Amino acid sequence: MSTITLILTDEQINQIKTTFRSEIQSKTPPYALFQCKLEGCVLTVYTSKKAVFQGNDAEVYASAFKKVEAFTTQAGSDEVGTGDYFGPICVCACVVTSENKEALANYAIQDSKVIKDEYIQEIAPKIMKILDYSLCILDNHKYNQVQKTNNMNQIKAKLHNQAYVNLSKKMTLPSKIIIDQFTPEKNYYNYIKDEPTIIRGIHFETKAENKYLAVACASVIARYAFLDCLKKYEEHYHMSFQKGAGDLVDQNAARFVKEYGFDELRNVAKLHFKNTEKLKEYL
């Protein structure tokens, strides 16, 4: 468990209150303004404006409030849905300029994995009106076809590249382009070597969504698109779909197959996941 202490501005404190309002505890330690119990982190903000982040994910939450180098226009991309049995893979690439960075200051934008889905659904449409972005969605039916000849990293690499290709048709891409690294640079370009257009000059960095605003925004937009797709599945099939790939997902898949049949599963799930094999335990 790690502990990180920062001094925050009034604006940052208000951002925390807005983002994590449902996690603010009724009881607080002495001299504290408030305390939030988050997933993997307890955040305490004191009257002195000191913020203490404690927990395994302290760095993830604290990184959004650390001082960074002077901002320069940047493009960033991230993907959502690769670890979920149900739902598509969504990749977003977007550009953040110095000008629209100011407009984004009203929102506490971080990696979508540490933001509540409800808040993502609230802020993503607003972010999408501010930024130039490109969104690539690989639905489950198509995913199950291409997965037969492409591994997950190949699929992600091609989607990231296509998102940047699409974005480059809207505007001139900045010199600073970042991908939240999921594979080494050499492998990335090997995966897309046969693509008709290849975007180069990309900076690859792990945990980039916690270091670059463009990647964080891309993460939020991609998550919003993923949630929207699940919502459409639920409306079409009149049943809920669990996120992730755990035991509840197995049970969810079994209910789906009993209701709609196995062939229909290819339209909502990634069939090569182990969850498909586990279905026989429930059927």
N, C-alpha and C positions, 0 to 999 in steps of 0.2 A: 504494500500500500504506500502510495506517495502523497506528499503534502506540498502544495504550491501556494505561495502567498503573493498577492498583487494589490496595488493601490488603484482603485477604479475612479473614474469620473462619475459625476451625477448622471450623465447620459447612459453610461454603461450600466449603472445600477438600475436605472429605469428599464433598460433593455432586458436585464435579467428578470425583473419583476414581471414584465410582459410575457417573455418566452416561457418562464417556468411558474406562472401564477398558480397552476393547479398543484404544484409540488411544494409550495411554501407551507411550512409547518406552523401550527398554532402556538407552540411553545418555542422559545428561543433562548440561547445561552445569554449570560450577562453581557451587557453592552452591545448586543447584536441588533441590527435593524431587522433582519429576518434570516431564516435558514431554509434551504431547499434540500430535500432528500431525492437525489436523482439516481438513475441507473448507473451503478459503478462509481458514484461520487456524492459526497455530502458537501454542499456549498454554503458557507456562512459569511454573511456580509455584516460588518460591524459599523457602528456610528462614526468611526474614524475613517470610513470608506475603504478599510482594509477588507479584502476578500480572501478567504481561506478555502482552497479546494482540497479535499481529502478523499482518497480512494484509488482503486486500480485505474480508473479512467480520468483521474484528476488532470493529467496533461491534455487530454482531448478537450475537456471543457475550458480549461484555463487558456489554451492556445488562442482562442477567439478574442481574448482580452489583453494579450501581450502586445507590447510595442513592436511594430514592424518597420521595415525600411520604407522610404518614401514610395508611395504608390505609383506604378506605371501601368498604362493600358495593357491588359492581358486577356488571353483566351484560355479557357479551361474546360475540361470535360470529365465526366464521371458516369458510371453505370449503376443501375439498380435492377434487382430481380434475379441475379445470377445464383443466389443461394436459396431462392424460393421455389418450391415444387410447383405451386400454382402461379399463374401470371406470366406476362411476357418479360423480355429483357428490354430495358429502356436506357438509351444512351443520349445524353445531352451535351452539346458543346455551346458555349456562350462567350461573349466578349463583355468585359467591364472596362469602361473608360474612367478617367478622372472625374468627368462630369457626372456620369450616372452613378458613380460611387457615392456621391453625396446623397442622391435620392434613395440609395439602399441603406443609408445610415439609420433610417427609421425602423429597420427590421434586424432582429438578432439572428444573423445568418451564419450557420455552422454546417458541418457535415450532417446530412439528413438522418444519419443513424442515431444522432443524439438529440434530435428534435422530435417532439410529439407529432404524430400524423395529423392531428387536428390543427396544429399550428402551421404545418406545411400546406395543408389545404386552404388555410387562411391567407398566407403570404405569397404562395407561388404564383397565383394569377396576377398579383400586383408586380412581382418581379418580372414576369413574362411581358408585361406592358412596358417595362423600363429598358430591358436589354434586347440586343440582337442575339438570337439563339437558333439552334437547329436541334431537332429532336428526332431520333431514330428509334422506332418501336418494332421489335421482332416478335410477332405474335406466336403463340404456342404451336399452332399447326405448322407454320413455316419453320419454327425452331426445330421441331422434331424431324423435319426433312433435312435441314442443313447439318444437324448434329451428327448425322450418320457419316459425314465426310469431313467434319470440322470439330476439333475439340473446343472447350469453352473459351480458352484464351484466343484461339483463332477467330471465333465468333465475335468476341469483344473487340479485338483489334480491328476487324473489318467494320464494325459498327462505329467505333471511334473515328476511324479514318473517313468513313462516309459522312459522319456528322460534321467534320471539319470541311470536307469537300462541299457539302451543302451550304455551310456557313460562308465559305469563301466566294460563293456565287452571289451572296447578299452584300458582301463588303470585303475590303482588303484586310486580311488577317494581320494582327500585330506581330511584331518580332518575338514577343514573349508568349509562347504557347505551352501549356502544361497539361499533362495527363497524370491522373492518380495511378501510379505505376502498379500494374498487375502482372507484368512479365518484363524481363530485361529488354532494353532497347533493341538489341540485335535480333531477338526473337520476334519482337513486335513487327519490325520491318520485313522479316522473313515471312511472317504470316500474311502480309498484305502485298507481297512482291508482284502478284499477278493482277492486282486491282488496276483498272484503267487510269485512275488518277491517285497519286499518293502525296499526302501532305507531309513535308519534312521539316526539320528544324525544331522538333518538339523536345521539350524538357520533361524527363520522366522522374517522378519523385513519389516515394511512399508517404502516406498520410497527407497528401497534398491538399485534401479538402479542409484540413485544419490550418493550412499555411497560406493559401491563395484564395482570394474572394471569388474569382471566376470559377474555380473548381467547386467551391462550396455552393455557389448559385446553381451550377450545373447539376450538382447532387440533389438540391432541393427540387428543381424542375423535373428531373428524371424520376424522383420519388413520387411527385405529384402525378405524373403520367402513369406510373405503375399503379397507384391507388385508384386512379380513374378507370383504368382497365379492369381492375378487380371489381369495382362497383358495377361496371357494365356486365361482367360475368354474373354477378349476383342478381341483377335485374333480369337477365335473360333466363337463368336457370332457377330462379326463385329459391336460392339457398346461399349461405355464406361460404366464404373460402378463407381458410386459415393461412396466415403468412408463415414463412419459414419452411422447415422440413422435418419437424419433430413428430411425436406420437399423435398429437391432435390433428396434424395434417394427414397421417395415415387413416385415422378414423373418418376424417372429412372426405378423403378420396374413396373410401369404402362406401360411404353414403351416396356419393356421386355416382359410382359405378352401378350400385343397386337400382338407382333411379333412372339413369340415362344410358347405361351400358359402357363397356370398356372402350369401344371404338370412339365414343364421344370424348373420352378422357384426353385424347391427343389434342383436342382443341382448347384445353384449359390448363394442362400440366406438362412438365418436362419429363417425358417418359423414361429417360435413362437414369433418373434418380433412383436410389435404393427404395424409395417409398413405393414405387410400382411393384417391386418384388414382394414387399411386405403385405401387399393387398390380399394375398392368398390367406393370410392369417385372420382376415376379417370377413372374407366371403365364403 
